[in-house]
Each structure stands twice: as structure tokens, then as C-alpha cells.
Amino acid sequence: MTAPATAKQDLGLPAIYLHLLAELLASIGIDEKALLVKVGLDPTRLNSLDLRVSQAQANEFVTGAVIESGEPGLGILLARELKLPLHGALGTAVMSSRSLTDVMNLVTRFLTLRAPYLSVSHRQNEDQALFVITSELDAGALNQFVLDAVLYGFASMGEQLTGATVTGAKILRRGPEPAHFHRFRDAIPLTVEFSAAHDAIVIPTRELDSGIRFSNEQLAAASEAQCEVALNELTRDAGFSSKVRRVIETSHPFPPKLARVAGTLYVSDRTLKRRLQDESISFQTLVDGVRLQRARELLAKTSMNLGQIADALGYADAANFTRAFKRWTGQSPSRFRALSLCQ
């Protein structure tokens, strides 16, 4: 396992982005499922706008993806696939904004929801606005991947929002031009300048009032409010137990062993237990919480029988699962399913 990247808080990377990366790998002939399983991720759980993957696992998967594919430009390729609805409430708020000024204000405020390792600062003069992207990650595959996806994703986002390339806008990148970049330059709709002082998006001031073709004032207000709630929940839910839960939620096989989760988070078994105890929760309680959530989803949304659900949740048989579900909810799985069908 590669060394962990450094961050003040591990708020996790939205699982949907790794799902899209896995699809990219499959399209170029890479066995993406084997690579996901190798780092302990469940391929069937990543196609979600709600789940987040721990930084350690995201880093290991992206590093493995670059090595297996031999393609250092995976972040640029992903940027082409980042349609605005995939960004959850932030994508909706951006799409329904009035102008590019409103869009960039939203991104500056809420980028943490989608790229928790990055922050945006805004500088503006009479001629241009400079939106500087700063990363808290150490140099490495995940850092390059996230920066590429976000910066070049902005380029396609402008076209999606206004219907045309934002005139005079450009992308600044720190460091020299990578050897692989020439293969992608013509596909990026904005000028890209390397050896700059910052990683940044530059937009001419005159373009900031450009209207958004999907503008909807009521939807914009409602979506921004959802972003505020989500940001408060995400930053409040940043304890060690949250990191453990994120690993459990996306783990393959399920349920994961404590030792596997500890290894993923680069701590000893003893340290994991102690840190959870400090937050007045146990590893088994977290596992059971995820099991209950999955059980409800499978009972309400699938036709799987109780034996199949028990197997998916790591129980020896349907009887063991039924006893556990009754203990959690006070009702049998069959009763829960019947009530769900009536709603």
C-alpha cells in the first residue's frame, strides 16, 4: 500500500468520481474491477452520489490506475466525463445560477463538497478575475489526478453552462508542461499556460456577467441551501469514526475485518480500537450501522430473497440475518419489506 497523502481532515472523495475512473479504465481494456477489489473497494458501491471513499483508498486506487494504464493523464480524461448533474447539489446550484460570477462564488464556497483536498481563493482587478486552486495533498498520483480533473473540468463546465467557450479564459498550471500533455491540448477548450505561480482559472472581468442558460432563481436558492447543509454535515462529521465508517461502506469483501480497515487507515488494530473508544463507539457498532442501512436498501429496492441478502451482508444464513434485523428495528425483514412496498 502506498504512503498516505497528507490532509488536515480526511473528508473522503465522492465515490462517483472513482466509479467514472473505473469506467474509463474499462474502456481502455484495464480490468477495473480487479484493481478496485485489490485496494478493498466494492465496485458495486461506487455508483453513488452519496458515498465517499477514504483518502487512503482513493490514493491507492488512482496510483494503481496510473500504473496499470500507463496513462498519467487520467485526470484530464475524467474531466471530459464530469457532467454537472454528477456533482450533486453543487452541480444543480451551479447549473441554475444567474451568471458566471454566481457560479464561481458557489465553487469558491463549496468546492470542499466535491474535492475536499482543494480550496479556492479569488483575486480580481479591472481586467481579470483569478481563481487560485490550492491543494492540501502531498505531490503524487492523487494530487495530480484531482487537480487535473478540477482545473480541466472547469474548462468543460464553462461550455456546459453558457453554450460556448468563455472568451479569453485560460488555465494556469504550476511547473513545466508534462511530457504527456501534448496529446490532450487540442481537446481542452481553453488556453493552458505552464510554469505559472499558481494553479488557477483566469476569467476576463467582462465575462463574469455572462448568463447561464439553465438559470432558475428558485432552484438556485434551494440547491445552495442544500449545499450549506451538506457542508455543515461533512465538516462536522470529520472524526475518526467517520473515516472508519467510510472504509466500511465501500469495502470488499463485506463486512471488512478490523485489521483490514486499520491497515487502510495506516493505524494499528489497537490504535483503531482506542480512537473509536475515545469517540464512544465500537468497530462492531459501525459495521452494524452500515449493515442496517444496506439491509433496508436491499429489502426496499430489490427482489433479493432473505438468503441472498444475508449473504450480501456477511451473515451465515437468513436466520442469523433475521435475528439481527429484528434486534435493530423491532420487526422482521419480511414485515419491513411489506411496509416498504405499501409506501
C-alpha positions as YAML, in Angstrom:
chain: A
units: angstrom
residues:
- id: 1
  name: MET
  ca: [0.00, 0.00, 0.00]
- id: 2
  name: THR
  ca: [1.36, 3.41, -0.92]
- id: 3
  name: ALA
  ca: [2.07, 6.04, 1.71]
- id: 4
  name: PRO
  ca: [-0.90, 8.19, 2.64]
- id: 5
  name: ALA
  ca: [-1.29, 11.71, 1.32]
- id: 6
  name: THR
  ca: [-1.38, 14.44, 3.93]
- id: 7
  name: ALA
  ca: [-4.55, 16.38, 4.65]
- id: 8
  name: LYS
  ca: [-5.92, 18.32, 7.64]
- id: 9
  name: GLN
  ca: [-9.09, 16.24, 7.58]
- id: 10
  name: ASP
  ca: [-9.95, 13.17, 5.57]
- id: 11
  name: LEU
  ca: [-13.41, 14.10, 4.34]
- id: 12
  name: GLY
  ca: [-13.34, 11.43, 1.66]
- id: 13
  name: LEU
  ca: [-13.62, 11.69, -2.12]
- id: 14
  name: PRO
  ca: [-17.10, 11.27, -3.65]
- id: 15
  name: ALA
  ca: [-17.35, 7.65, -4.79]
- id: 16
  name: ILE
  ca: [-18.94, 8.60, -8.11]
- id: 17
  name: TYR
  ca: [-15.62, 10.01, -9.36]
- id: 18
  name: LEU
  ca: [-13.84, 6.72, -8.78]
- id: 19
  name: HIS
  ca: [-16.75, 4.96, -10.50]
- id: 20
  name: LEU
  ca: [-16.20, 7.16, -13.56]
- id: 21
  name: LEU
  ca: [-12.47, 6.46, -13.42]
- id: 22
  name: ALA
  ca: [-13.21, 2.74, -13.28]
- id: 23
  name: GLU
  ca: [-15.38, 3.08, -16.39]
- id: 24
  name: LEU
  ca: [-12.55, 4.91, -18.14]
- id: 25
  name: LEU
  ca: [-10.16, 2.11, -17.28]
- id: 26
  name: ALA
  ca: [-12.60, -0.48, -18.62]
- id: 27
  name: SER
  ca: [-12.88, 1.47, -21.90]
- id: 28
  name: ILE
  ca: [-9.13, 1.13, -22.48]
- id: 29
  name: GLY
  ca: [-9.02, -2.56, -21.63]
- id: 30
  name: ILE
  ca: [-7.98, -2.45, -17.95]
- id: 31
  name: ASP
  ca: [-9.61, -4.89, -15.51]
- id: 32
  name: GLU
  ca: [-11.01, -2.15, -13.32]
- id: 33
  name: LYS
  ca: [-12.94, -4.49, -11.02]
- id: 34
  name: ALA
  ca: [-9.79, -6.44, -10.11]
- id: 35
  name: LEU
  ca: [-7.99, -3.18, -9.33]
- id: 36
  name: LEU
  ca: [-10.83, -1.94, -7.13]
- id: 37
  name: VAL
  ca: [-11.04, -5.21, -5.23]
- id: 38
  name: LYS
  ca: [-7.28, -5.21, -4.79]
- id: 39
  name: VAL
  ca: [-7.49, -1.98, -2.79]
- id: 40
  name: GLY
  ca: [-10.55, -3.22, -0.88]
- id: 41
  name: LEU
  ca: [-13.24, -1.25, -2.73]
- id: 42
  name: ASP
  ca: [-16.58, -2.74, -3.75]
- id: 43
  name: PRO
  ca: [-17.17, -1.96, -7.47]
- id: 44
  name: THR
  ca: [-20.95, -2.19, -6.98]
- id: 45
  name: ARG
  ca: [-20.99, 0.53, -4.31]
- id: 46
  name: LEU
  ca: [-19.20, 3.35, -6.12]
- id: 47
  name: ASN
  ca: [-22.01, 4.43, -8.45]
- id: 48
  name: SER
  ca: [-23.46, 6.72, -5.79]
- id: 49
  name: LEU
  ca: [-23.73, 10.46, -5.30]
- id: 50
  name: ASP
  ca: [-23.85, 9.98, -1.52]
- id: 51
  name: LEU
  ca: [-20.99, 7.66, -0.58]
- id: 52
  name: ARG
  ca: [-17.43, 8.87, -0.11]
- id: 53
  name: VAL
  ca: [-14.19, 6.90, -0.33]
- id: 54
  name: SER
  ca: [-11.40, 7.35, 2.20]
- id: 55
  name: GLN
  ca: [-8.40, 9.35, 1.05]
- id: 56
  name: ALA
  ca: [-6.09, 6.38, 1.58]
- id: 57
  name: GLN
  ca: [-8.14, 4.09, -0.68]
- id: 58
  name: ALA
  ca: [-8.68, 6.79, -3.30]
- id: 59
  name: ASN
  ca: [-4.94, 7.41, -3.37]
- id: 60
  name: GLU
  ca: [-4.16, 3.71, -3.73]
- id: 61
  name: PHE
  ca: [-6.74, 3.18, -6.48]
- id: 62
  name: VAL
  ca: [-5.66, 6.22, -8.52]
- id: 63
  name: THR
  ca: [-1.99, 5.27, -8.15]
- id: 64
  name: GLY
  ca: [-2.78, 1.73, -9.30]
- id: 65
  name: ALA
  ca: [-4.87, 3.06, -12.19]
- id: 66
  name: VAL
  ca: [-2.00, 5.21, -13.47]
- id: 67
  name: ILE
  ca: [0.46, 2.31, -13.19]
- id: 68
  name: GLU
  ca: [-1.84, -0.27, -14.80]
- id: 69
  name: SER
  ca: [-2.92, 2.01, -17.65]
- id: 70
  name: GLY
  ca: [0.42, 3.73, -18.21]
- id: 71
  name: GLU
  ca: [-1.66, 6.91, -18.61]
- id: 72
  name: PRO
  ca: [-0.63, 9.86, -16.38]
- id: 73
  name: GLY
  ca: [-3.39, 11.98, -17.93]
- id: 74
  name: LEU
  ca: [-6.30, 10.09, -16.33]
- id: 75
  name: GLY
  ca: [-7.47, 13.26, -14.55]
- id: 76
  name: ILE
  ca: [-7.70, 15.08, -17.90]
- id: 77
  name: LEU
  ca: [-9.68, 12.18, -19.37]
- id: 78
  name: LEU
  ca: [-12.01, 12.20, -16.37]
- id: 79
  name: ALA
  ca: [-12.60, 15.95, -16.74]
- id: 80
  name: ARG
  ca: [-14.33, 15.26, -20.06]
- id: 81
  name: GLU
  ca: [-16.82, 12.97, -18.30]
- id: 82
  name: LEU
  ca: [-17.75, 15.37, -15.48]
- id: 83
  name: LYS
  ca: [-21.25, 16.44, -16.41]
- id: 84
  name: LEU
  ca: [-22.73, 18.91, -13.95]
- id: 85
  name: PRO
  ca: [-25.52, 16.66, -12.52]
- id: 86
  name: LEU
  ca: [-22.79, 14.30, -11.25]
- id: 87
  name: HIS
  ca: [-21.71, 16.98, -8.77]
- id: 88
  name: GLY
  ca: [-24.84, 16.60, -6.64]
- id: 89
  name: ALA
  ca: [-26.45, 19.68, -5.08]
- id: 90
  name: LEU
  ca: [-23.45, 21.82, -6.05]
- id: 91
  name: GLY
  ca: [-23.89, 20.84, -9.70]
- id: 92
  name: THR
  ca: [-27.57, 21.78, -9.55]
- id: 93
  name: ALA
  ca: [-26.81, 25.10, -7.86]
- id: 94
  name: VAL
  ca: [-24.19, 25.91, -10.48]
- id: 95
  name: MET
  ca: [-26.46, 24.97, -13.40]
- id: 96
  name: SER
  ca: [-29.29, 27.15, -12.11]
- id: 97
  name: SER
  ca: [-27.13, 30.20, -11.31]
- id: 98
  name: ARG
  ca: [-27.71, 33.59, -12.87]
- id: 99
  name: SER
  ca: [-24.17, 34.36, -14.06]
- id: 100
  name: LEU
  ca: [-20.57, 33.17, -14.09]
- id: 101
  name: THR
  ca: [-19.94, 35.39, -11.06]
- id: 102
  name: ASP
  ca: [-22.54, 33.41, -9.11]
- id: 103
  name: VAL
  ca: [-21.05, 30.14, -10.39]
- id: 104
  name: MET
  ca: [-17.55, 30.99, -9.23]
- id: 105
  name: ASN
  ca: [-18.82, 32.23, -5.87]
- id: 106
  name: LEU
  ca: [-20.53, 28.86, -5.37]
- id: 107
  name: VAL
  ca: [-17.42, 26.94, -6.37]
- id: 108
  name: THR
  ca: [-15.25, 29.04, -4.06]
- id: 109
  name: ARG
  ca: [-17.62, 28.39, -1.16]
- id: 110
  name: PHE
  ca: [-18.48, 24.73, -1.72]
- id: 111
  name: LEU
  ca: [-15.64, 23.02, -3.61]
- id: 112
  name: THR
  ca: [-14.90, 21.10, -0.41]
- id: 113
  name: LEU
  ca: [-18.07, 19.07, -1.03]
- id: 114
  name: ARG
  ca: [-16.65, 17.63, -4.26]
- id: 115
  name: ALA
  ca: [-12.88, 17.97, -3.92]
- id: 116
  name: PRO
  ca: [-12.16, 18.15, -0.18]
- id: 117
  name: TYR
  ca: [-8.41, 18.43, -0.68]
- id: 118
  name: LEU
  ca: [-8.67, 21.67, -2.64]
- id: 119
  name: SER
  ca: [-9.56, 25.25, -1.75]
- id: 120
  name: VAL
  ca: [-10.23, 28.30, -3.91]
- id: 121
  name: SER
  ca: [-9.19, 31.90, -3.34]
- id: 122
  name: HIS
  ca: [-10.39, 34.78, -5.51]
- id: 123
  name: ARG
  ca: [-8.43, 37.81, -6.68]
- id: 124
  name: GLN
  ca: [-9.79, 40.38, -9.11]
- id: 125
  name: ASN
  ca: [-8.70, 43.56, -10.84]
- id: 126
  name: GLU
  ca: [-10.25, 45.70, -13.53]
- id: 127
  name: ASP
  ca: [-9.32, 43.28, -16.34]
- id: 128
  name: GLN
  ca: [-9.46, 39.77, -14.95]
- id: 129
  name: ALA
  ca: [-10.52, 37.51, -12.09]
- id: 130
  name: LEU
  ca: [-8.03, 34.93, -10.84]
- id: 131
  name: PHE
  ca: [-9.38, 31.86, -9.03]
- id: 132
  name: VAL
  ca: [-6.40, 30.15, -7.39]
- id: 133
  name: ILE
  ca: [-6.70, 26.43, -6.60]
- id: 134
  name: THR
  ca: [-4.61, 25.26, -3.65]
- id: 135
  name: SER
  ca: [-4.12, 21.59, -2.76]
- id: 136
  name: GLU
  ca: [-3.54, 20.15, 0.72]
- id: 137
  name: LEU
  ca: [-2.36, 16.85, -0.73]
- id: 138
  name: ASP
  ca: [1.27, 15.84, -1.00]
- id: 139
  name: ALA
  ca: [2.65, 15.57, -4.50]
- id: 140
  name: GLY
  ca: [1.62, 12.26, -6.02]
- id: 141
  name: ALA
  ca: [-0.84, 10.50, -8.28]
- id: 142
  name: LEU
  ca: [-3.98, 11.52, -6.35]
- id: 143
  name: ASN
  ca: [-2.89, 15.15, -6.14]
- id: 144
  name: GLN
  ca: [-2.20, 15.36, -9.88]
- id: 145
  name: PHE
  ca: [-5.39, 13.46, -10.70]
- id: 146
  name: VAL
  ca: [-7.64, 15.73, -8.59]
- id: 147
  name: LEU
  ca: [-6.02, 18.96, -9.81]
- id: 148
  name: ASP
  ca: [-6.27, 17.87, -13.44]
- id: 149
  name: ALA
  ca: [-9.90, 16.80, -13.08]
- id: 150
  name: VAL
  ca: [-10.92, 20.05, -11.36]
- id: 151
  name: LEU
  ca: [-8.96, 22.53, -13.50]
- id: 152
  name: TYR
  ca: [-9.74, 20.97, -16.86]
- id: 153
  name: GLY
  ca: [-13.24, 20.19, -15.64]
- id: 154
  name: PHE
  ca: [-13.75, 23.94, -15.26]
- id: 155
  name: ALA
  ca: [-12.99, 24.32, -18.95]
- id: 156
  name: SER
  ca: [-15.79, 21.98, -20.00]
- id: 157
  name: MET
  ca: [-18.08, 23.36, -17.28]
- id: 158
  name: GLY
  ca: [-17.96, 26.81, -18.90]
- id: 159
  name: GLU
  ca: [-19.14, 25.35, -22.20]
- id: 160
  name: GLN
  ca: [-21.90, 23.36, -20.48]
- id: 161
  name: LEU
  ca: [-23.18, 26.47, -18.69]
- id: 162
  name: THR
  ca: [-23.01, 29.13, -21.38]
- id: 163
  name: GLY
  ca: [-23.17, 27.04, -24.55]
- id: 164
  name: ALA
  ca: [-19.79, 28.34, -25.75]
- id: 165
  name: THR
  ca: [-16.18, 28.67, -24.68]
- id: 166
  name: VAL
  ca: [-15.70, 31.54, -22.23]
- id: 167
  name: THR
  ca: [-13.86, 34.11, -24.36]
- id: 168
  name: GLY
  ca: [-10.39, 34.96, -23.07]
- id: 169
  name: ALA
  ca: [-10.50, 32.50, -20.15]
- id: 170
  name: LYS
  ca: [-7.42, 30.36, -19.50]
- id: 171
  name: ILE
  ca: [-5.91, 27.80, -17.16]
- id: 172
  name: LEU
  ca: [-2.64, 28.36, -15.30]
- id: 173
  name: ARG
  ca: [-0.54, 25.43, -14.11]
- id: 174
  name: ARG
  ca: [2.45, 25.35, -11.79]
- id: 175
  name: GLY
  ca: [5.56, 23.60, -13.00]
- id: 176
  name: PRO
  ca: [6.72, 22.72, -16.52]
- id: 177
  name: GLU
  ca: [4.44, 21.18, -19.13]
- id: 178
  name: PRO
  ca: [4.21, 17.40, -18.57]
- id: 179
  name: ALA
  ca: [5.51, 15.24, -21.40]
- id: 180
  name: HIS
  ca: [2.06, 13.70, -21.93]
- id: 181
  name: PHE
  ca: [0.13, 16.97, -22.16]
- id: 182
  name: HIS
  ca: [0.58, 17.50, -25.91]
- id: 183
  name: ARG
  ca: [-1.78, 14.56, -26.50]
- id: 184
  name: PHE
  ca: [-4.63, 16.43, -24.78]
- id: 185
  name: ARG
  ca: [-4.01, 20.09, -25.63]
- id: 186
  name: ASP
  ca: [-6.30, 20.24, -28.67]
- id: 187
  name: ALA
  ca: [-9.19, 18.69, -26.71]
- id: 188
  name: ILE
  ca: [-9.09, 21.35, -23.97]
- id: 189
  name: PRO
  ca: [-11.23, 24.34, -24.98]
- id: 190
  name: LEU
  ca: [-9.15, 26.90, -23.07]
- id: 191
  name: THR
  ca: [-5.55, 28.07, -23.36]
- id: 192
  name: VAL
  ca: [-3.30, 26.36, -20.82]
- id: 193
  name: GLU
  ca: [-0.14, 28.12, -19.61]
- id: 194
  name: PHE
  ca: [2.52, 26.25, -17.63]
- id: 195
  name: SER
  ca: [5.31, 27.44, -15.30]
- id: 196
  name: ALA
  ca: [2.84, 29.79, -13.62]
- id: 197
  name: ALA
  ca: [2.98, 30.92, -10.00]
- id: 198
  name: HIS
  ca: [-0.33, 29.20, -9.22]
- id: 199
  name: ASP
  ca: [-2.77, 26.57, -10.39]
- id: 200
  name: ALA
  ca: [-5.65, 28.81, -11.37]
- id: 201
  name: ILE
  ca: [-8.59, 29.67, -13.60]
- id: 202
  name: VAL
  ca: [-8.42, 33.13, -15.19]
- id: 203
  name: ILE
  ca: [-11.64, 34.74, -16.42]
- id: 204
  name: PRO
  ca: [-11.77, 38.20, -18.02]
- id: 205
  name: THR
  ca: [-13.82, 40.52, -15.82]
- id: 206
  name: ARG
  ca: [-16.08, 41.40, -18.75]
- id: 207
  name: GLU
  ca: [-17.15, 37.74, -19.00]
- id: 208
  name: LEU
  ca: [-18.22, 37.34, -15.37]
- id: 209
  name: ASP
  ca: [-21.71, 38.68, -16.12]
- id: 210
  name: SER
  ca: [-22.26, 36.04, -18.81]
- id: 211
  name: GLY
  ca: [-25.66, 34.46, -18.31]
- id: 212
  name: ILE
  ca: [-26.22, 30.78, -17.55]
- id: 213
  name: ARG
  ca: [-28.58, 29.08, -19.98]
- id: 214
  name: PHE
  ca: [-30.24, 26.92, -17.28]
- id: 215
  name: SER
  ca: [-30.76, 29.80, -14.83]
- id: 216
  name: ASN
  ca: [-33.56, 29.22, -12.31]
- id: 217
  name: GLU
  ca: [-33.63, 31.53, -9.30]
- id: 218
  name: GLN
  ca: [-35.76, 29.33, -7.05]
- id: 219
  name: LEU
  ca: [-33.83, 26.16, -7.84]
- id: 220
  name: ALA
  ca: [-30.54, 28.00, -7.34]
- id: 221
  name: ALA
  ca: [-31.60, 29.18, -3.87]
- id: 222
  name: ALA
  ca: [-32.87, 25.75, -2.84]
- id: 223
  name: SER
  ca: [-29.73, 23.98, -4.11]
- id: 224
  name: GLU
  ca: [-27.42, 26.46, -2.41]
- id: 225
  name: ALA
  ca: [-29.26, 25.84, 0.86]
- id: 226
  name: GLN
  ca: [-28.73, 22.09, 0.35]
- id: 227
  name: CYS
  ca: [-25.02, 22.77, -0.16]
- id: 228
  name: GLU
  ca: [-24.86, 24.70, 3.11]
- id: 229
  name: VAL
  ca: [-26.48, 21.83, 4.99]
- id: 230
  name: ALA
  ca: [-24.22, 19.26, 3.30]
- id: 231
  name: LEU
  ca: [-21.08, 21.30, 4.04]
- id: 232
  name: ASN
  ca: [-22.02, 21.66, 7.70]
- id: 233
  name: GLU
  ca: [-22.71, 17.93, 7.96]
- id: 234
  name: LEU
  ca: [-19.50, 16.98, 6.18]
- id: 235
  name: THR
  ca: [-17.20, 19.18, 8.24]
- id: 236
  name: ARG
  ca: [-18.99, 18.25, 11.49]
- id: 237
  name: ASP
  ca: [-18.77, 14.56, 10.59]
- id: 238
  name: ALA
  ca: [-14.97, 14.58, 10.41]
- id: 239
  name: GLY
  ca: [-13.99, 12.43, 13.40]
- id: 240
  name: PHE
  ca: [-12.04, 9.20, 13.29]
- id: 241
  name: SER
  ca: [-15.22, 7.11, 13.42]
- id: 242
  name: SER
  ca: [-16.36, 8.78, 10.19]
- id: 243
  name: LYS
  ca: [-13.15, 7.71, 8.48]
- id: 244
  name: VAL
  ca: [-13.71, 4.15, 9.65]
- id: 245
  name: ARG
  ca: [-17.33, 4.19, 8.51]
- id: 246
  name: ARG
  ca: [-16.37, 5.40, 5.02]
- id: 247
  name: VAL
  ca: [-14.00, 2.47, 4.64]
- id: 248
  name: ILE
  ca: [-16.67, 0.05, 5.85]
- id: 249
  name: GLU
  ca: [-19.33, 1.49, 3.49]
- id: 250
  name: THR
  ca: [-17.30, 0.83, 0.34]
- id: 251
  name: SER
  ca: [-15.35, -2.27, 1.40]
- id: 252
  name: HIS
  ca: [-14.97, -5.51, -0.49]
- id: 253
  name: PRO
  ca: [-15.39, -8.11, 0.84]
- id: 254
  name: PHE
  ca: [-18.12, -7.03, 3.23]
- id: 255
  name: PRO
  ca: [-18.07, -6.81, 6.16]
- id: 256
  name: PRO
  ca: [-14.38, -5.93, 6.38]
- id: 257
  name: LYS
  ca: [-12.18, -7.23, 9.16]
- id: 258
  name: LEU
  ca: [-10.97, -4.71, 11.71]
- id: 259
  name: ALA
  ca: [-7.35, -5.41, 10.73]
- id: 260
  name: ARG
  ca: [-8.08, -4.57, 7.07]
- id: 261
  name: VAL
  ca: [-9.70, -1.26, 7.98]
- id: 262
  name: ALA
  ca: [-6.84, -0.40, 10.34]
- id: 263
  name: GLY
  ca: [-4.33, -1.14, 7.58]
- id: 264
  name: THR
  ca: [-6.26, 1.04, 5.12]
- id: 265
  name: LEU
  ca: [-6.11, 3.94, 7.59]
- id: 266
  name: TYR
  ca: [-2.44, 3.30, 8.42]
- id: 267
  name: VAL
  ca: [-3.01, 2.62, 12.12]
- id: 268
  name: SER
  ca: [-2.59, -0.48, 14.26]
- id: 269
  name: ASP
  ca: [-5.57, -2.56, 15.36]
- id: 270
  name: ARG
  ca: [-5.04, -1.35, 18.90]
- id: 271
  name: THR
  ca: [-4.92, 2.31, 17.87]
- id: 272
  name: LEU
  ca: [-8.12, 1.95, 15.82]
- id: 273
  name: LYS
  ca: [-9.95, 0.45, 18.80]
- id: 274
  name: ARG
  ca: [-8.61, 3.11, 21.17]
- id: 275
  name: ARG
  ca: [-9.52, 6.03, 18.91]
- id: 276
  name: LEU
  ca: [-13.03, 4.69, 18.41]
- id: 277
  name: GLN
  ca: [-13.35, 4.21, 22.16]
- id: 278
  name: ASP
  ca: [-12.34, 7.87, 22.57]
- id: 279
  name: GLU
  ca: [-15.42, 8.72, 20.47]
- id: 280
  name: SER
  ca: [-17.60, 6.31, 22.50]
- id: 281
  name: ILE
  ca: [-18.26, 3.90, 19.63]
- id: 282
  name: SER
  ca: [-17.05, 0.44, 18.66]
- id: 283
  name: PHE
  ca: [-15.99, -1.05, 15.35]
- id: 284
  name: GLN
  ca: [-18.85, -3.58, 15.51]
- id: 285
  name: THR
  ca: [-21.39, -0.81, 16.07]
- id: 286
  name: LEU
  ca: [-20.17, 0.93, 12.90]
- id: 287
  name: VAL
  ca: [-20.33, -2.33, 10.92]
- id: 288
  name: ASP
  ca: [-23.85, -3.00, 12.18]
- id: 289
  name: GLY
  ca: [-24.92, 0.54, 11.27]
- id: 290
  name: VAL
  ca: [-23.76, 0.04, 7.68]
- id: 291
  name: ARG
  ca: [-25.36, -3.42, 7.61]
- id: 292
  name: LEU
  ca: [-28.70, -1.98, 8.71]
- id: 293
  name: GLN
  ca: [-28.55, 0.75, 6.08]
- id: 294
  name: ARG
  ca: [-27.73, -1.78, 3.35]
- id: 295
  name: ALA
  ca: [-30.38, -4.20, 4.60]
- id: 296
  name: ARG
  ca: [-33.08, -1.54, 4.34]
- id: 297
  name: GLU
  ca: [-31.96, -0.64, 0.81]
- id: 298
  name: LEU
  ca: [-31.92, -4.26, -0.35]
- id: 299
  name: LEU
  ca: [-35.29, -5.06, 1.20]
- id: 300
  name: ALA
  ca: [-36.98, -1.95, -0.18]
- id: 301
  name: LYS
  ca: [-35.35, -1.69, -3.60]
- id: 302
  name: THR
  ca: [-34.55, -5.24, -4.74]
- id: 303
  name: SER
  ca: [-36.27, -8.60, -5.11]
- id: 304
  name: MET
  ca: [-33.41, -10.49, -3.46]
- id: 305
  name: ASN
  ca: [-34.60, -13.20, -1.08]
- id: 306
  name: LEU
  ca: [-33.52, -13.23, 2.57]
- id: 307
  name: GLY
  ca: [-30.79, -15.79, 1.94]
- id: 308
  name: GLN
  ca: [-29.25, -13.62, -0.78]
- id: 309
  name: ILE
  ca: [-29.44, -10.53, 1.41]
- id: 310
  name: ALA
  ca: [-27.91, -12.39, 4.34]
- id: 311
  name: ASP
  ca: [-25.02, -13.48, 2.11]
- id: 312
  name: ALA
  ca: [-24.51, -9.92, 0.80]
- id: 313
  name: LEU
  ca: [-24.32, -8.64, 4.38]
- id: 314
  name: GLY
  ca: [-21.90, -11.31, 5.56]
- id: 315
  name: TYR
  ca: [-24.29, -13.48, 7.61]
- id: 316
  name: ALA
  ca: [-24.05, -17.26, 7.64]
- id: 317
  name: ASP
  ca: [-27.73, -17.69, 6.78]
- id: 318
  name: ALA
  ca: [-31.14, -15.98, 6.60]
- id: 319
  name: ALA
  ca: [-31.96, -16.92, 10.21]
- id: 320
  name: ASN
  ca: [-28.95, -15.03, 11.60]
- id: 321
  name: PHE
  ca: [-29.79, -12.01, 9.45]
- id: 322
  name: THR
  ca: [-33.44, -12.09, 10.54]
- id: 323
  name: ARG
  ca: [-32.48, -12.16, 14.23]
- id: 324
  name: ALA
  ca: [-30.10, -9.23, 13.77]
- id: 325
  name: PHE
  ca: [-32.65, -7.19, 11.82]
- id: 326
  name: LYS
  ca: [-35.30, -7.76, 14.49]
- id: 327
  name: ARG
  ca: [-32.82, -6.68, 17.15]
- id: 328
  name: TRP
  ca: [-32.06, -3.46, 15.24]
- id: 329
  name: THR
  ca: [-35.58, -2.49, 14.19]
- id: 330
  name: GLY
  ca: [-38.06, -4.46, 16.26]
- id: 331
  name: GLN
  ca: [-39.61, -6.03, 13.17]
- id: 332
  name: SER
  ca: [-38.81, -8.85, 10.79]
- id: 333
  name: PRO
  ca: [-37.21, -8.23, 7.38]
- id: 334
  name: SER
  ca: [-40.36, -9.56, 5.68]
- id: 335
  name: ARG
  ca: [-42.54, -7.13, 7.62]
- id: 336
  name: PHE
  ca: [-40.21, -4.22, 6.76]
- id: 337
  name: ARG
  ca: [-40.31, -5.18, 3.06]
- id: 338
  name: ALA
  ca: [-44.11, -5.43, 3.06]
- id: 339
  name: LEU
  ca: [-44.46, -1.98, 4.67]
- id: 340
  name: SER
  ca: [-41.94, -0.50, 2.21]
- id: 341
  name: LEU
  ca: [-43.99, -1.77, -0.74]
- id: 342
  name: CYS
  ca: [-47.08, -0.03, 0.66]
- id: 343
  name: GLN
  ca: [-45.41, 3.38, 0.83]
...
